[in-house]
Amino acid sequence: MIPDTETQEQPQSQADIVAALSSYDLPEIRRFQQETPAPVLSHIPGGGGLPFFGQMFALLKDLHGWLDREHAKHGPVFKQKSPIGEIVFLLGPEANELVLRNEDRMFSNFLAWDITFRGLFDNNLLERDFADHKQKRRILQAAFKREAIEGHLELMSPVLRAGIEALPSGNTVRTKDFLKGLLLDTGAKVFLGTEIGADAAKLNRAFEAIVAGTTDFFKREAIWFSPYAKGVRGNRTISEFIFGEIEARRTAPGRDIFTQFCQLTDDDGRLFSPAEIRDHILFLLFAAHDTTTSTLCSTLYALAANPEWQEELRAEVAGLDKEDLTLDDLEQLVKTGWTIKEALRMYPPLAIMPRHALVEFEFGGHHFPQNTPVAISSLFTHYMAQYWSEPTRFDPLRFAPERGEDKQNFYQYIPFGGGAHKCLGLHFAEVQGKTFLYHLLRQYRVGRDDGMARYRYNNVPLTFPTDGLPLTFTRLAGR
Ligand code: HEM
């Protein structure tokens, strides 16, 4: 029988999938995902361990140690088995450059990140590719220009100050919980433009459920008690809240990001649809919240463990004796900036970044077939002895211009990623981090709880303390 060529689906060429990704043609992208066989990676070293899980448990427990061990055994290229298939790790600045610069559109973000975000953070900027990504990013960037961040600072500063003033003096505080709560309140104000009042607890729970759903490998909504199903329900709860507010925000004044998104237009003067606003806001809350919580956890640990640096920073903030700071004021907090950078070097919140190869390519003497899933690691690069002196030592001065240790290779320091997808919120994050430390260090001395010998944390899915980070906050005399 002669096949009906009119209706029969043709296999997609590489050019077809790039075109589908460039125009965010979801049905075509999904077809490609379903029809693409897994690449053959038998010639790539590594990959031992348990059936199905490979070495996933070792990786989850101690990513840094695992990367070091695999690197010592195999060099900068090795594979790892996981329940979602094999993935190849490419380590070092050259690998970071290849993947993040992404010349010739060799790597896709969608095909790498979709497995994490599907049904929870759909249509987000990080998973857009090429022309489609460029167009969306240009529009969203308007909400992160200097004047916009000046507005965000005015909104966040009083919330941070009030939260810090309420810290009980002398008691041990589970700092991760404290920071998570405080940054959610700050996020509600800056991102949503509201205190979310009576709905706060419900919305927080819904948001936490969506985030937890991202780490569920199986993503089965029918299993109603699974983290994924709870996450999908959380998404519906927050969607209802956002949709209920959009009409009023289209014309209302407001410096918060939600109101800005309701009024942003594309090149043709078209406003974002309600679903687009929901998708972008939800993803920004996600992209901003855990990453900044993680950064402040590690910064506070580092300051508690290095009291001499804490005093340096306290002297710096004392030089600006004001209630609330402007962006110009924050620029004077130079050592505070190096300290945050050093915390991000040692404890990058996103320690691994995944991509999916759209073409075959060579790296480190190996040949990789089309459709190879790859991962690069900020964490590994941030400790490479050829770029960093005494990499395990907390030493913010390595970022001082006279030392400029971070400047030897453009891709050796990548806490915010790089290339087209470099973090959109990096200035926002710096402003929030400095403002927080300004208010905190003027009033409190931070110390380690007596029982705390070292920083206990893991790096997957994001870098977080595993013991809640027990620190003490003691009010300074006269404050
Ligand atoms: C210290 C805190 C933060 C860190 C370490 C961080 C890290 C990152 C990294 C590594 C990426 C790139 C991921 C990849 O290429 O696979 C990224 C992307 C992104 N981040 Fe951040 N982030 C932080 C804070 C924020 C904040 C506060 C916001 C929003 C206000 C934000 C919004 C975004 C967005 C929208 C993207 C996607 C950009 C794109 O695809 O074009 N991030 N972030």
Boltz pocket constraint, residues with backbone or C-beta under 6 A from the ligand:
constraints:
  - pocket:
      binder: B
      contacts: [[A, 125], [A, 126], [A, 127], [A, 128], [A, 137], [A, 283], [A, 284], [A, 287], [A, 288], [A, 289], [A, 291], [A, 292], [A, 295], [A, 348], [A, 349], [A, 350], [A, 353], [A, 354], [A, 414], [A, 415], [A, 416], [A, 417], [A, 418], [A, 420], [A, 421], [A, 422], [A, 423], [A, 424], [A, 425], [A, 426], [A, 428], [A, 429]]
      max_distance: 6.0
